[in-house]
Amino acid sequence: MSERLRNSVCVPAEHLSRRTLLKGTLGTAAGGVVMNWGGLTDTAAYAETAKKQQKHCILLWMNGGASQFETFDMKVGRPTGGLFRPINTNLPGVEVCELMPKIAQQMDKLAVIRSMRTSEVDHPGGIYLMHTGYRPSANVRFPEVGSIVAKYQGREGSDLPNFIKVSSQGDAGAGFLGPKYHPFAIGSEGGLPPFSTSGMKPEDETRRHELRSFVEDRYLKDRNSETARMHRESYEAARRLQSARQAFDISGEWEKNRELYGDSEFGRRCLLARKLVESGVAFIEVGQSSYDSHADNFGWHKGLVPPMEHAWAGLLVDLQQRGLLDKTLVIWAGEIGRTPKINNRAGRDHYVRCWSTALAGCGIKGGIVYGSSDQDGVEVKDNPVTEGDFFATIYQALSIDPKQENLAGVRPVPLAPFGSKVVSDLLT
Amino acid sequence: MAEMIVDKPKLLWQLQFEGAWPMAVAFLDSGRRLVAGNQDGRLLMWDLPEQPPAIEPPKGKADRLAPSAPPSRMLTGHTNGVTRLVAAPGGKWIVSASLDRTVRLWDINAEPVGDAEVIVDIETRQEEAKRSRKDDSLKQPGIAVKTLASAHIFTGHQDWIEALGINDDGQRVISGDNSSNVYVWDLAARKEVTHWKGRRWNWIVATALSPDGQTALVSEYRYKRDDFDIPSSGLKLWNVADSTEKLDLMKVQFPKYMPDDTSYGAAQVWRKFVANGLVAADISPDGKLLALGQGGETDKGQVHLLDASTGALVRSISGHQYGVTDIRFSQDGKFMLSTGRDTSLRITQVEDGKEVAQLGSPRGGQFKDWLSSLAISPDQKMVAATDIAGFVHVWSLVGSEM
């Protein structure tokens, strides 16, 4: 297959077939399931336009669900308050938990949302929800935010994947966007997976590649096989990755950045994320594990939060010093919050009626605390933010229209769920 | 040295201390005078009558099995949770450690500095208000008490203090914080004797002084920084005189112990022994045995008995379901008492590890309420334990005499 022909093959999500068009038209006639037809027809062109902006996004994923009470929404003196005490920040009148002294000095860069109200209270559903903006569905495989950003802000033909996960969670993947936008996952210490490395000599590797290409070309000569095309693309991507492997190596930079990011694995991952942003990667997700503190909530958070917040603050400073913060959105979120009530295990359980997330960087107005909770942190007092609103705001901050649609089979699906609102107060 | 006799222990008192969890308790000069502290930083003292009144009918809480008594003093000063209490011999001095990063010395016989109203039954009142749909119970006055101020504040710690110990003559106190700092204090001179730092990142979660105050047992632990970033737990004996390491007990247990490696794999070397931290520690009155209790939420809260001279494991005792919260040797060294997250206080013979008594009974759902700390009276006839449900239980160990 020629290069021209290969490039003309669309993945299903981008392909508007005659049958699809017919079904879509019928659907519309029957009552209107297609709400934004324009979004469907111009999605590829829209993606190309968005990509020119070269924006990036880093998701700091607090797996298990960090407690809002032990981070951004303290209730000192209340029965729900817990053991930690607040500290002042560089925003007058705004306090955060004493576990976050470094972030306290970066609050002018952050938009903290204290009024998250989401709809999946357990981990699998919550992880899916807070990676896609949608609840799990048997009918539609929704793409993760990383895949969407990779599609709309990623670089075509880059040596590096456009969506990289560093020791993080979420198994929704690219969903209906197709494998092109699937995350490339690397381990806890930034090591590349075995399939992406080769122990062969370069000349042997080249010969093997030539042989594989020859066989693939022969196979594809008389066939139009999507699977074969994706197979070939995957190998090409892996080969290109070989030449860009140094982007994953932070050993040369770690010593001089150790203090800035804090001497922790999470700090190393955040430094790697910054390096990958510099290398042009559109979306990097960095995970930290173990926030599911049903027991010993205070000990768990005392263990986990300090290295996390140190690295997070270091990342913001580093991005800013390098002139990257304006075009890099940094998201801090997990799948759930934690209960106001402290149980008899000194723990907090799952809670989604009122919890906190934070945004910084690209498109975000810093120095904001948005929404609030009631005196015990049980309910949102004002300005509730749903998962849909959260993702709509993220896409808008990245100059991606949250109403832009892609096809899941024949169904047009907007990036953020129907009815989601962009929280414009958070945006520059 | 008083001998401990365990013969049909009997619950005498359930002192109400509702609100934040009671976490620490200490007897003063007798089994009738004790102090307990809670997670709000409140310290209350009780002077109990010689005989408890006949048991009141259950009221409010269904687990009420013995009478309460009003506190007589409130010790004011701490601004965050009290974590540990120790009393010096003689019943005059008590020392408290707190999450507010201070160690405070209290003269129980000092002149009161003020008056206060204390509500010790807030949860009972709230339940009553909810049941009756009237808030009359919430408007009832509290108990009038005199307040005491601390005689001295030992400063230096920069983080939560969760570990506290005292030597036999009450001259020296040791405290450890979550920034890995250990301080030894001279109570009479009210000054620091020495201090040192444990391993980077670790928290000092338990400590004890040898009877002569010359050797310190220090347990270090920290909840993980990530699944793949787990600082190594530490357990050492230290020479107090020059702040030097005397014996690395972890290295004795585990030749493959790699203290600088924070990987998941390195943590598996010591994980089974330490569980979620050896959070309770004591040294036997003859200085020959070390007792360490596995804390946190672990399947079986084991107590390890180690030979103090070699560090060798003498015996591991599995009594508590879930973690241990506190440990004390009896003054005669024959018994080891421990409290745990299974709402029980267990008394075990040191000689053979046989459990001779279990006080309290498991309460709660799948996970039980905790007895969070214990104290033994100077005459060895009474034991007390704080209960997160809002009680201080006091038992006579010789119920047969009652």
Interface residues (C-beta under 8 A of the other chain):
Chain A: L83 R85 S167 S188 E189 S264 E265 F266 Q288 S289 S290 A295 D296 G299 W300 K302 G303 L304 P306 P307 N343 N344 R345
Chain B: Q39 N80 G81 L99 W160 N178 W203 R222 Y223 K224 R225 D226 D227 F228 D229 T262 N276 G296 E297 R341 G364 G365 F367 K368 D369 W370 I388
